[in-house]
Amino acid sequence: MIDVKNLRRSFGQVVAVDGISFTAEKGDVLGLLGPNGAGKSTAMKMLACFLKPDSGTASVCGYDIGKDPIEVRKRLGYLAENVPAYNEMTTAGFLKFVCDAREIKGSARKSAIDKYVPMCAIESVYHQTIDTLSKGYRRRVGLAAALIHDPEVLILDEPTDGLDPNQKHEVRDLINQMAKEKCILVSTHILEEVEAVCNRTIIINKGRVEVDSTPGKLVEEYGGSLDEVFRKITVGKTDKGAA
Ligand SMILES: Nc1ncnc2c1ncn2[C@@H]1O[C@H](COP(=O)(O)OP(=O)(O)OP(=O)(O)O)[C@@H](O)[C@H]1O
């Protein structure tokens, strides 16, 4: 469902993503793990058609991100690192706006709202304007917006960032609930999150894929906890140190 081949992207002198390749299928929850500045968000933005690669290709559900970005976006839900939302809109207004953009109308709209508002636990802020929401609620509204068209592929950039422990738990449960039916790519710094939701892990460092494995195999191969594995693979290979 996701097929990435040698994607590369620089910003001036900075090589953010340096030729990464990987695949993910339906049923996969693939954790994209890496220290600050490793290139995770840049890779996700390219897959979500928000940023053009300098070279390389990727397809989502068989559609090329360069040639068929509209078809890709139809099949993909993307939670960006900094949830873009219109501050003056209420949660209800924002979700309505997203439904309009995705041409979800009438009874389909009602059932989508009835499903995803409780699923993301945002009933209590439904009539509140976005600029008054806490970071955690903004993230959950962003998640509802990413899910509202029931996409086959989900790209979630640090989905639990800013959430309290209970909310983190709920979002992880939500990811687990959806895992069988979708292909989910999740970036995170939180190693317990990888263990809680991911069946595969890619460790990315300085724009390159260092490891493509499963959390269990990594622990077996390197010994110790996933935290120690992460440090062994990334410390000394990053200017900024491990997260
Ligand atoms: N728009 C941009 N302009 C210039 N440099 C950028 C831009 N976006 C990303 N970068 C640089 O590209 C590199 C990779 O950044 P990216 O945000 O993809 O990393 P990340 O792994 O998501 O980091 P974090 O975990 O801190 O969110 C960094 O050095 C970053 O400063």
The ligand as an SDF file (V2000), in Angstrom:
LIG
                    3D

 31 33  0  0  0  0  0  0  0  0999 V2000
   11.3230   23.7260    5.3970 N   0  0  0  0  0  0  0  0  0  0  0  0
   12.5810   23.4810    5.7890 C   0  0  0  0  0  0  0  0  0  0  0  0
   13.5720   24.3500    5.5130 N   0  0  0  0  0  0  0  0  0  0  0  0
   14.8530   24.1030    5.8850 C   0  0  0  0  0  0  0  0  0  0  0  0
   15.2450   22.9950    6.5480 N   0  0  0  0  0  0  0  0  0  0  0  0
   14.2920   22.0920    6.8550 C   0  0  0  0  0  0  0  0  0  0  0  0
   12.9170   22.2880    6.5040 C   0  0  0  0  0  0  0  0  0  0  0  0
   12.2090   21.2090    6.9390 N   0  0  0  0  0  0  0  0  0  0  0  0
   13.1020   20.3880    7.5430 C   0  0  0  0  0  0  0  0  0  0  0  0
   14.3330   20.9110    7.4930 N   0  0  0  0  0  0  0  0  0  0  0  0
   15.5630   20.2880    8.0180 C   0  0  0  0  0  0  0  0  0  0  0  0
   15.6050   18.9550    7.5640 O   0  0  0  0  0  0  0  0  0  0  0  0
   16.0990   18.0810    8.5840 C   0  0  0  0  0  0  0  0  0  0  0  0
   15.0740   17.0010    8.8680 C   0  0  0  0  0  0  0  0  0  0  0  0
   13.9510   17.6060    9.4990 O   0  0  0  0  0  0  0  0  0  0  0  0
   12.6200   16.7940    9.8650 P   0  0  0  0  0  0  0  0  0  0  0  0
   11.6580   17.7730   10.4440 O   0  0  0  0  0  0  0  0  0  0  0  0
   12.1880   16.0010    8.7020 O   0  0  0  0  0  0  0  0  0  0  0  0
   13.1680   15.8120   10.9930 O   0  0  0  0  0  0  0  0  0  0  0  0
   12.3690   14.9520   12.0620 P   0  0  0  0  0  0  0  0  0  0  0  0
   13.0130   13.6100   12.0870 O   0  0  0  0  0  0  0  0  0  0  0  0
   10.9030   14.9860   11.7860 O   0  0  0  0  0  0  0  0  0  0  0  0
   12.7090   15.7450   13.4110 O   0  0  0  0  0  0  0  0  0  0  0  0
   11.8640   15.9070   14.7750 P   0  0  0  0  0  0  0  0  0  0  0  0
   11.8690   14.5590   15.4150 O   0  0  0  0  0  0  0  0  0  0  0  0
   12.6920   16.8910   15.5360 O   0  0  0  0  0  0  0  0  0  0  0  0
   10.5020   16.3990   14.4440 O   0  0  0  0  0  0  0  0  0  0  0  0
   16.4170   18.9810    9.7800 C   0  0  0  0  0  0  0  0  0  0  0  0
   17.7850   19.3060    9.7350 O   0  0  0  0  0  0  0  0  0  0  0  0
   15.5510   20.1990    9.5350 C   0  0  0  0  0  0  0  0  0  0  0  0
   16.1140   21.3520   10.1330 O   0  0  0  0  0  0  0  0  0  0  0  0
  1  2  1  0
  2  3  1  0
  2  7  2  0
  3  4  2  0
  4  5  1  0
  5  6  2  0
  6  7  1  0
  6 10  1  0
  7  8  1  0
  8  9  2  0
  9 10  1  0
 10 11  1  0
 11 12  1  0
 11 30  1  0
 12 13  1  0
 13 14  1  0
 13 28  1  0
 14 15  1  0
 15 16  1  0
 16 17  2  0
 16 18  1  0
 16 19  1  0
 19 20  1  0
 20 21  2  0
 20 22  1  0
 20 23  1  0
 23 24  1  0
 24 25  2  0
 24 26  1  0
 24 27  1  0
 28 29  1  0
 28 30  1  0
 30 31  1  0
M  END
$$$$
